[in-house]
Amino acid sequence: MDGKMLARLGAVVFVAVAVTATAIELTRKEDEPAGWSAGRIENSQADPLRTELIRCQRLGDAGPRDAACLRAWAENRERFLAPGARPKERLPDAAAAPQPQFGADPRKTTLDNPTPQETTPQQDEAR
């Protein structure tokens, strides 16, 4: 079998696999996803502010002119920006990383003292 025939056979196999994958994908039945708004309404039953915010969102451009929406947005800002609104728990502080000593000459260290010893600068040396 020469190279051209092998290349043609590879192309035919590739096209066959691509056509088969496309056919399988097109015949697949997708599950109908639960509507996003349906989940929002169920969760908003416990919080009347959330219900009002969703109503204001649906108003579109009329929302900023609605007094109830303005009150709801103000209350939402107060909830979000209140000093106690954020959880008190904090992530543990990371251990302090050792600070590199830039400009230190590694040749001036000893086994007993791993930090470089200070030397006086030479006249032609910049610090």
VMD Tcl script that builds the backbone (N, CA, C; Angstrom):
set m [mol new atoms 381]
animate dup $m
set s [atomselect $m all]
$s set {name element resname resid chain x y z} {
  {N N MET 1 A 0.857 -1.167 0.000}
  {CA C MET 1 A 0.000 0.000 0.000}
  {C C MET 1 A 0.898 1.224 0.000}
  {N N ASP 2 A 0.716 2.097 -0.953}
  {CA C ASP 2 A 1.564 3.274 -1.037}
  {C C ASP 2 A 1.002 4.410 -0.167}
  {N N GLY 3 A 1.720 5.508 -0.069}
  {CA C GLY 3 A 1.369 6.621 0.811}
  {C C GLY 3 A 0.080 7.319 0.452}
  {N N LYS 4 A -0.162 7.469 -0.867}
  {CA C LYS 4 A -1.396 8.163 -1.288}
  {C C LYS 4 A -2.630 7.368 -0.900}
  {N N MET 5 A -2.552 6.068 -1.095}
  {CA C MET 5 A -3.702 5.213 -0.770}
  {C C MET 5 A -3.956 5.228 0.740}
  {N N LEU 6 A -2.899 5.223 1.528}
  {CA C LEU 6 A -3.040 5.257 2.970}
  {C C LEU 6 A -3.645 6.597 3.424}
  {N N ALA 7 A -3.245 7.689 2.806}
  {CA C ALA 7 A -3.802 8.999 3.140}
  {C C ALA 7 A -5.277 9.068 2.779}
  {N N ARG 8 A -5.644 8.530 1.635}
  {CA C ARG 8 A -7.063 8.524 1.241}
  {C C ARG 8 A -7.886 7.680 2.196}
  {N N LEU 9 A -7.365 6.537 2.586}
  {CA C LEU 9 A -8.079 5.659 3.520}
  {C C LEU 9 A -8.271 6.369 4.867}
  {N N GLY 10 A -7.241 7.078 5.324}
  {CA C GLY 10 A -7.348 7.822 6.578}
  {C C GLY 10 A -8.391 8.929 6.490}
  {N N ALA 11 A -8.434 9.620 5.346}
  {CA C ALA 11 A -9.419 10.683 5.163}
  {C C ALA 11 A -10.829 10.128 5.151}
  {N N VAL 12 A -11.025 8.992 4.493}
  {CA C VAL 12 A -12.355 8.375 4.442}
  {C C VAL 12 A -12.789 7.942 5.839}
  {N N VAL 13 A -11.885 7.362 6.601}
  {CA C VAL 13 A -12.222 6.929 7.962}
  {C C VAL 13 A -12.570 8.151 8.822}
  {N N PHE 14 A -11.799 9.233 8.689}
  {CA C PHE 14 A -12.063 10.446 9.450}
  {C C PHE 14 A -13.437 11.014 9.122}
  {N N VAL 15 A -13.768 11.092 7.850}
  {CA C VAL 15 A -15.064 11.625 7.437}
  {C C VAL 15 A -16.185 10.718 7.944}
  {N N ALA 16 A -15.992 9.416 7.899}
  {CA C ALA 16 A -17.022 8.487 8.377}
  {C C ALA 16 A -17.267 8.678 9.876}
  {N N VAL 17 A -16.195 8.838 10.645}
  {CA C VAL 17 A -16.345 9.045 12.082}
  {C C VAL 17 A -17.041 10.376 12.355}
  {N N ALA 18 A -16.682 11.430 11.605}
  {CA C ALA 18 A -17.304 12.729 11.803}
  {C C ALA 18 A -18.792 12.692 11.481}
  {N N VAL 19 A -19.166 12.028 10.393}
  {CA C VAL 19 A -20.581 11.917 10.007}
  {C C VAL 19 A -21.345 11.121 11.052}
  {N N THR 20 A -20.770 10.040 11.555}
  {CA C THR 20 A -21.431 9.227 12.574}
  {C C THR 20 A -21.632 10.020 13.865}
  {N N ALA 21 A -20.618 10.755 14.290}
  {CA C ALA 21 A -20.742 11.553 15.512}
  {C C ALA 21 A -21.801 12.636 15.354}
  {N N THR 22 A -21.864 13.242 14.183}
  {CA C THR 22 A -22.875 14.272 13.930}
  {C C THR 22 A -24.272 13.674 13.965}
  {N N ALA 23 A -24.439 12.518 13.359}
  {CA C ALA 23 A -25.757 11.866 13.352}
  {C C ALA 23 A -26.188 11.499 14.758}
  {N N ILE 24 A -25.272 11.002 15.558}
  {CA C ILE 24 A -25.614 10.639 16.938}
  {C C ILE 24 A -26.014 11.889 17.724}
  {N N GLU 25 A -25.276 12.970 17.545}
  {CA C GLU 25 A -25.575 14.194 18.272}
  {C C GLU 25 A -26.923 14.784 17.859}
  {N N LEU 26 A -27.252 14.721 16.586}
  {CA C LEU 26 A -28.516 15.289 16.120}
  {C C LEU 26 A -29.726 14.463 16.546}
  {N N THR 27 A -29.550 13.166 16.729}
  {CA C THR 27 A -30.686 12.326 17.123}
  {C C THR 27 A -30.839 12.222 18.633}
  {N N ARG 28 A -29.926 12.762 19.392}
  {CA C ARG 28 A -30.005 12.692 20.846}
  {C C ARG 28 A -31.152 13.560 21.341}
  {N N LYS 29 A -31.933 13.026 22.264}
  {CA C LYS 29 A -33.020 13.795 22.858}
  {C C LYS 29 A -32.492 14.465 24.109}
  {N N GLU 30 A -32.639 15.768 24.149}
  {CA C GLU 30 A -32.157 16.516 25.305}
  {C C GLU 30 A -33.252 16.606 26.351}
  {N N ASP 31 A -32.845 16.494 27.600}
  {CA C ASP 31 A -33.802 16.689 28.678}
  {C C ASP 31 A -34.136 18.163 28.745}
  {N N GLU 32 A -35.396 18.451 28.950}
  {CA C GLU 32 A -35.801 19.847 29.065}
  {C C GLU 32 A -35.286 20.381 30.398}
  {N N PRO 33 A -34.427 21.373 30.375}
  {CA C PRO 33 A -33.925 21.905 31.639}
  {C C PRO 33 A -35.032 22.640 32.388}
  {N N ALA 34 A -34.957 22.547 33.697}
  {CA C ALA 34 A -35.923 23.280 34.506}
  {C C ALA 34 A -35.703 24.764 34.256}
  {N N GLY 35 A -36.772 25.492 34.073}
  {CA C GLY 35 A -36.653 26.917 33.781}
  {C C GLY 35 A -35.938 27.658 34.899}
  {N N TRP 36 A -35.096 28.561 34.507}
  {CA C TRP 36 A -34.343 29.325 35.493}
  {C C TRP 36 A -35.281 30.181 36.328}
  {N N SER 37 A -36.273 30.759 35.697}
  {CA C SER 37 A -37.184 31.627 36.437}
  {C C SER 37 A -38.050 30.835 37.406}
  {N N ALA 38 A -38.339 29.558 37.090}
  {CA C ALA 38 A -39.153 28.757 37.999}
  {C C ALA 38 A -38.421 28.540 39.318}
  {N N GLY 39 A -37.136 28.291 39.262}
  {CA C GLY 39 A -36.348 28.112 40.473}
  {C C GLY 39 A -36.238 29.400 41.262}
  {N N ARG 40 A -36.186 30.502 40.558}
  {CA C ARG 40 A -36.082 31.788 41.241}
  {C C ARG 40 A -37.360 32.094 42.007}
  {N N ILE 41 A -38.506 31.748 41.447}
  {CA C ILE 41 A -39.771 32.051 42.107}
  {C C ILE 41 A -39.933 31.195 43.354}
  {N N GLU 42 A -39.526 29.907 43.276}
  {CA C GLU 42 A -39.641 29.038 44.441}
  {C C GLU 42 A -38.783 29.552 45.592}
  {N N ASN 43 A -37.566 29.986 45.277}
  {CA C ASN 43 A -36.676 30.475 46.316}
  {C C ASN 43 A -37.120 31.827 46.854}
  {N N SER 44 A -37.815 32.581 46.063}
  {CA C SER 44 A -38.179 33.927 46.498}
  {C C SER 44 A -39.405 33.941 47.400}
  {N N GLN 45 A -40.070 32.814 47.590}
  {CA C GLN 45 A -41.256 32.787 48.449}
  {C C GLN 45 A -40.881 33.127 49.887}
  {N N ALA 46 A -39.679 32.781 50.302}
  {CA C ALA 46 A -39.275 33.044 51.678}
  {C C ALA 46 A -38.854 34.492 51.874}
  {N N ASP 47 A -38.453 35.174 50.827}
  {CA C ASP 47 A -37.934 36.536 50.949}
  {C C ASP 47 A -38.749 37.481 50.072}
  {N N PRO 48 A -39.602 38.324 50.671}
  {CA C PRO 48 A -40.414 39.238 49.863}
  {C C PRO 48 A -39.567 40.275 49.125}
  {N N LEU 49 A -38.402 40.633 49.664}
  {CA C LEU 49 A -37.536 41.591 48.972}
  {C C LEU 49 A -37.053 40.996 47.656}
  {N N ARG 50 A -36.710 39.722 47.682}
  {CA C ARG 50 A -36.256 39.051 46.452}
  {C C ARG 50 A -37.375 39.036 45.414}
  {N N THR 51 A -38.586 38.788 45.861}
  {CA C THR 51 A -39.732 38.799 44.950}
  {C C THR 51 A -39.894 40.179 44.321}
  {N N GLU 52 A -39.755 41.207 45.122}
  {CA C GLU 52 A -39.892 42.575 44.619}
  {C C GLU 52 A -38.762 42.920 43.649}
  {N N LEU 53 A -37.542 42.461 43.950}
  {CA C LEU 53 A -36.417 42.726 43.048}
  {C C LEU 53 A -36.609 42.026 41.703}
  {N N ILE 54 A -37.165 40.831 41.727}
  {CA C ILE 54 A -37.437 40.115 40.469}
  {C C ILE 54 A -38.515 40.849 39.679}
  {N N ARG 55 A -39.533 41.353 40.383}
  {CA C ARG 55 A -40.579 42.115 39.704}
  {C C ARG 55 A -39.997 43.371 39.062}
  {N N CYS 56 A -39.108 44.037 39.786}
  {CA C CYS 56 A -38.488 45.253 39.244}
  {C C CYS 56 A -37.595 44.932 38.051}
  {N N GLN 57 A -36.956 43.800 38.095}
  {CA C GLN 57 A -36.112 43.397 36.968}
  {C C GLN 57 A -36.969 43.171 35.723}
  {N N ARG 58 A -38.133 42.602 35.921}
  {CA C ARG 58 A -39.022 42.346 34.783}
  {C C ARG 58 A -39.626 43.628 34.224}
  {N N LEU 59 A -39.655 44.688 35.027}
  {CA C LEU 59 A -40.199 45.949 34.536}
  {C C LEU 59 A -39.309 46.580 33.474}
  {N N GLY 60 A -38.037 46.267 33.525}
  {CA C GLY 60 A -37.117 46.810 32.528}
  {C C GLY 60 A -36.849 48.278 32.764}
  {N N ASP 61 A -37.044 49.105 31.727}
  {CA C ASP 61 A -36.755 50.537 31.822}
  {C C ASP 61 A -37.714 51.274 32.755}
  {N N ALA 62 A -38.874 50.711 33.041}
  {CA C ALA 62 A -39.827 51.360 33.933}
  {C C ALA 62 A -39.433 51.175 35.403}
  {N N GLY 63 A -38.511 50.266 35.694}
  {CA C GLY 63 A -38.099 50.004 37.070}
  {C C GLY 63 A -37.564 51.217 37.802}
  {N N PRO 64 A -36.644 51.987 37.220}
  {CA C PRO 64 A -36.123 53.148 37.942}
  {C C PRO 64 A -37.162 54.235 38.206}
  {N N ARG 65 A -38.284 54.197 37.537}
  {CA C ARG 65 A -39.325 55.202 37.778}
  {C C ARG 65 A -40.363 54.716 38.785}
  {N N ASP 66 A -40.278 53.469 39.200}
  {CA C ASP 66 A -41.239 52.889 40.133}
  {C C ASP 66 A -40.747 53.107 41.566}
  {N N ALA 67 A -41.605 53.707 42.402}
  {CA C ALA 67 A -41.208 54.028 43.780}
  {C C ALA 67 A -40.943 52.763 44.593}
  {N N ALA 68 A -41.735 51.719 44.381}
  {CA C ALA 68 A -41.523 50.465 45.128}
  {C C ALA 68 A -40.176 49.845 44.758}
  {N N CYS 69 A -39.799 49.951 43.498}
  {CA C CYS 69 A -38.504 49.412 43.069}
  {C C CYS 69 A -37.365 50.203 43.683}
  {N N LEU 70 A -37.522 51.507 43.747}
  {CA C LEU 70 A -36.478 52.326 44.354}
  {C C LEU 70 A -36.286 51.958 45.823}
  {N N ARG 71 A -37.419 51.729 46.542}
  {CA C ARG 71 A -37.318 51.316 47.942}
  {C C ARG 71 A -36.667 49.943 48.060}
  {N N ALA 72 A -37.038 49.018 47.174}
  {CA C ALA 72 A -36.470 47.668 47.222}
  {C C ALA 72 A -34.972 47.699 46.945}
  {N N TRP 73 A -34.548 48.489 45.980}
  {CA C TRP 73 A -33.117 48.582 45.670}
  {C C TRP 73 A -32.351 49.217 46.824}
  {N N ALA 74 A -32.962 50.208 47.476}
  {CA C ALA 74 A -32.309 50.841 48.629}
  {C C ALA 74 A -32.158 49.837 49.767}
  {N N GLU 75 A -33.201 49.060 50.023}
  {CA C GLU 75 A -33.120 48.053 51.084}
  {C C GLU 75 A -32.087 46.985 50.739}
  {N N ASN 76 A -32.021 46.600 49.473}
  {CA C ASN 76 A -31.045 45.605 49.051}
  {C C ASN 76 A -29.617 46.136 49.240}
  {N N ARG 77 A -29.399 47.407 48.914}
  {CA C ARG 77 A -28.079 48.008 49.136}
  {C C ARG 77 A -27.730 48.013 50.616}
  {N N GLU 78 A -28.715 48.345 51.455}
  {CA C GLU 78 A -28.466 48.363 52.895}
  {C C GLU 78 A -28.102 46.974 53.402}
  {N N ARG 79 A -28.807 45.963 52.916}
  {CA C ARG 79 A -28.498 44.588 53.322}
  {C C ARG 79 A -27.090 44.207 52.895}
  {N N PHE 80 A -26.746 44.558 51.666}
  {CA C PHE 80 A -25.462 44.139 51.114}
  {C C PHE 80 A -24.302 44.895 51.745}
  {N N LEU 81 A -24.469 46.188 51.955}
  {CA C LEU 81 A -23.371 47.017 52.429}
  {C C LEU 81 A -23.346 47.217 53.934}
  {N N ALA 82 A -24.291 46.617 54.654}
  {CA C ALA 82 A -24.325 46.778 56.108}
  {C C ALA 82 A -23.053 46.191 56.713}
  {N N PRO 83 A -22.578 46.787 57.830}
  {CA C PRO 83 A -21.327 46.288 58.424}
  {C C PRO 83 A -21.387 44.816 58.826}
  {N N GLY 84 A -22.507 44.333 59.280}
  {CA C GLY 84 A -22.599 42.936 59.693}
  {C C GLY 84 A -23.079 42.013 58.595}
  {N N ALA 85 A -23.158 42.496 57.364}
  {CA C ALA 85 A -23.709 41.686 56.280}
  {C C ALA 85 A -22.768 40.570 55.852}
  {N N ARG 86 A -21.495 40.789 55.992}
  {CA C ARG 86 A -20.528 39.781 55.563}
  {C C ARG 86 A -20.232 38.839 56.727}
  {N N PRO 87 A -19.938 37.590 56.438}
  {CA C PRO 87 A -19.669 36.637 57.520}
  {C C PRO 87 A -18.422 37.032 58.306}
  {N N LYS 88 A -18.459 36.721 59.573}
  {CA C LYS 88 A -17.344 37.058 60.450}
  {C C LYS 88 A -16.159 36.128 60.232}
  {N N GLU 89 A -16.433 34.909 59.738}
  {CA C GLU 89 A -15.352 33.946 59.540}
  {C C GLU 89 A -14.382 34.460 58.491}
  {N N ARG 90 A -13.140 34.289 58.768}
  {CA C ARG 90 A -12.112 34.688 57.815}
  {C C ARG 90 A -11.235 33.488 57.547}
  {N N LEU 91 A -10.607 33.510 56.427}
  {CA C LEU 91 A -9.651 32.468 56.121}
  {C C LEU 91 A -8.455 32.622 57.048}
  {N N PRO 92 A -7.837 31.514 57.418}
  {CA C PRO 92 A -6.665 31.641 58.282}
  {C C PRO 92 A -5.560 32.380 57.548}
  {N N ASP 93 A -4.839 33.178 58.310}
  {CA C ASP 93 A -3.741 33.926 57.714}
  {C C ASP 93 A -2.658 32.959 57.272}
  {N N ALA 94 A -2.127 33.208 56.120}
  {CA C ALA 94 A -1.052 32.373 55.609}
  {C C ALA 94 A 0.218 32.679 56.380}
  {N N ALA 95 A 1.048 31.670 56.509}
  {CA C ALA 95 A 2.323 31.865 57.190}
  {C C ALA 95 A 3.148 32.851 56.383}
  {N N ALA 96 A 3.836 33.700 57.083}
  {CA C ALA 96 A 4.637 34.715 56.407}
  {C C ALA 96 A 5.753 34.046 55.619}
  {N N ALA 97 A 5.838 34.390 54.384}
  {CA C ALA 97 A 6.888 33.835 53.541}
  {C C ALA 97 A 8.190 34.542 53.857}
  {N N PRO 98 A 9.287 33.811 53.782}
  {CA C PRO 98 A 10.567 34.475 54.052}
  {C C PRO 98 A 10.838 35.537 52.999}
  {N N GLN 99 A 11.323 36.667 53.459}
  {CA C GLN 99 A 11.603 37.782 52.571}
  {C C GLN 99 A 12.974 37.595 51.938}
  {N N PRO 100 A 13.052 37.662 50.628}
  {CA C PRO 100 A 14.361 37.525 49.989}
  {C C PRO 100 A 15.205 38.759 50.256}
  {N N GLN 101 A 16.478 38.536 50.391}
  {CA C GLN 101 A 17.391 39.647 50.623}
  {C C GLN 101 A 18.068 39.953 49.298}
  {N N PHE 102 A 17.566 40.950 48.625}
  {CA C PHE 102 A 18.120 41.312 47.332}
  {C C PHE 102 A 19.467 41.995 47.532}
  {N N GLY 103 A 20.365 41.690 46.671}
  {CA C GLY 103 A 21.670 42.318 46.715}
  {C C GLY 103 A 22.630 41.626 47.665}
  {N N ALA 104 A 22.156 40.589 48.373}
  {CA C ALA 104 A 23.030 39.877 49.287}
  {C C ALA 104 A 23.950 38.965 48.480}
  {N N ASP 105 A 25.150 38.897 48.913}
  {CA C ASP 105 A 26.146 38.079 48.228}
  {C C ASP 105 A 26.136 36.699 48.873}
  {N N PRO 106 A 25.733 35.646 48.145}
  {CA C PRO 106 A 25.667 34.316 48.757}
  {C C PRO 106 A 27.036 33.793 49.162}
  {N N ARG 107 A 28.103 34.384 48.672}
  {CA C ARG 107 A 29.447 33.918 49.024}
  {C C ARG 107 A 29.834 34.355 50.418}
  {N N LYS 108 A 29.127 35.310 50.996}
  {CA C LYS 108 A 29.475 35.842 52.317}
  {C C LYS 108 A 28.747 35.112 53.445}
  {N N THR 109 A 28.072 34.002 53.180}
  {CA C THR 109 A 27.360 33.263 54.217}
  {C C THR 109 A 28.245 32.159 54.758}
  {N N THR 110 A 27.931 31.731 55.976}
  {CA C THR 110 A 28.640 30.616 56.594}
  {C C THR 110 A 27.624 29.561 56.969}
  {N N LEU 111 A 28.092 28.368 57.346}
  {CA C LEU 111 A 27.165 27.310 57.747}
  {C C LEU 111 A 26.478 27.648 59.059}
  {N N ASP 112 A 27.199 28.332 59.959}
  {CA C ASP 112 A 26.603 28.701 61.237}
  {C C ASP 112 A 25.602 29.839 61.087}
  {N N ASN 113 A 25.860 30.751 60.159}
  {CA C ASN 113 A 25.020 31.927 59.967}
  {C C ASN 113 A 24.603 31.979 58.496}
  {N N PRO 114 A 23.394 31.499 58.169}
  {CA C PRO 114 A 22.989 31.472 56.763}
  {C C PRO 114 A 22.666 32.842 56.189}
  {N N THR 115 A 22.543 33.862 57.040}
  {CA C THR 115 A 22.280 35.194 56.498}
  {C C THR 115 A 23.601 35.837 56.139}
  {N N PRO 116 A 23.655 36.573 55.065}
  {CA C PRO 116 A 24.914 37.178 54.640}
  {C C PRO 116 A 25.397 38.215 55.640}
  {N N GLN 117 A 26.681 38.284 55.772}
  {CA C GLN 117 A 27.278 39.285 56.646}
  {C C GLN 117 A 27.341 40.607 55.901}
  {N N GLU 118 A 27.120 41.677 56.615}
  {CA C GLU 118 A 27.184 42.997 55.997}
  {C C GLU 118 A 28.636 43.350 55.733}
  {N N THR 119 A 28.874 43.896 54.598}
  {CA C THR 119 A 30.224 44.346 54.264}
  {C C THR 119 A 30.138 45.817 53.899}
  {N N THR 120 A 31.204 46.467 54.051}
  {CA C THR 120 A 31.235 47.869 53.655}
  {C C THR 120 A 31.423 47.956 52.170}
  {N N PRO 121 A 30.715 48.872 51.500}
  {CA C PRO 121 A 30.821 48.950 50.040}
  {C C PRO 121 A 32.186 49.491 49.619}
  {N N GLN 122 A 32.640 48.996 48.507}
  {CA C GLN 122 A 33.875 49.487 47.924}
  {C C GLN 122 A 33.605 50.849 47.288}
  {N N GLN 123 A 34.653 51.566 46.967}
  {CA C GLN 123 A 34.470 52.886 46.384}
  {C C GLN 123 A 33.768 52.820 45.028}
  {N N ASP 124 A 34.096 51.848 44.218}
  {CA C ASP 124 A 33.489 51.760 42.881}
  {C C ASP 124 A 32.211 50.916 42.860}
  {N N GLU 125 A 31.797 50.458 44.012}
  {CA C GLU 125 A 30.594 49.617 44.102}
  {C C GLU 125 A 29.380 50.475 44.421}
  {N N ALA 126 A 28.334 50.255 43.700}
  {CA C ALA 126 A 27.096 51.000 43.952}
  {C C ALA 126 A 26.194 50.217 44.890}
  {N N ARG 127 A 25.525 50.915 45.780}
  {CA C ARG 127 A 24.572 50.261 46.677}
  {C C ARG 127 A 23.249 50.913 46.577}
}
mol reanalyze $m
mol bondsrecalc $m
mol representation Tube
mol addrep $m
